[in-house]
Amino acid sequence: MAGFRVVPGAVDSAVLLHVPHAGWLDPPAVRRDLLLDDADLAAELALMTDAHTDLLATEAATAAGRVPWTFVNLLSRLVVDPERFPDAREVMRAVGMAAVYTRTSGGRRLRADDPVVEEELLRRWYRPYAEAVGDLVDARLAARGRVTILDVHSYPSRRLPYEIGGADRPAVCLGTDPAHTPDWLLAAGRAAFAGCGGTAVDTPFAGCYVPLRHYGRDRRVTALMVEIRRDGYLVEPGGPPTAGLAGLAGSLARLVDAVDAASEASTG
């Protein structure tokens, strides 16, 4: 089991939609180490899964003028969180939610603090995921000379206890990185989601995903995180999508088109 799915886009697309937290799957070997009963695990998954963001990305890709590439995590983030640093750089380690979670969103014990278990999960799931995303980015760099990663997330309308960011809950949060989010990309994100109820930058969540092999090293890789408040497109905490999903997918498609247009202009 690879734990992820790559959906090819247009051969000349410079955009990668990255969907890291839509998955619900917990392999049996992982489930056995989780300390929650089935009811509590289902409740935690409903809170922590970015439900239907894979559907949102699919609809946006279909609506875009040039189909972007899409990389979707099929596993629950309770297996490993591919967006967290696997080492001491990760600030969420302080609340038990580094690349391998040991605490729930409410601070309960999720699994034992066992370095052996952590290393095995990183070996089996985290590193192959990181390698696969890095390989896809390298392939798109070879094809287009630049890549923009649009990191597709969602978050609940009510703050969860584990959160360490700001208290505001905008309709759309745009996350940036000083080295990988140029001004034009942030401006494109603001413009694309201008009609969705208001945007904020790096609050309540900050940063964006860039594969570790490129992070801080390759300025040809640009990135922007798109965090969508869940009451705008689904029945919370993790219920069915609502009519709002179509409009948000359209906004994401407009951002894809704006990025591709900027890439065309920069490469002549």
Secondary structure, 3 states (H helix, E strand, C coil): CCCEEEECCCCCCCEEEEECCCCCECCHHHHCCCCCCHHHHHHHHHHHCCCCHHHHHHHHHHHCCCCCEEEEECECCCCCCCCCCCCCCCHHHHHCECCCECECCCCCECCCCCHHHHHHHHHHHHHHHHHHHHHHHHHHHHHHCCEEEEEEEEECCCCCCCCCCCCCCCCEEEECCCCCCCHHHHHHHHHHCCCCCCEEECCCCCCCCCCCCCCCCCCCEEEEEEEEEHHHCECCCCCCECCHHHHHHHHHHHHHHHHHHHHHHHHC
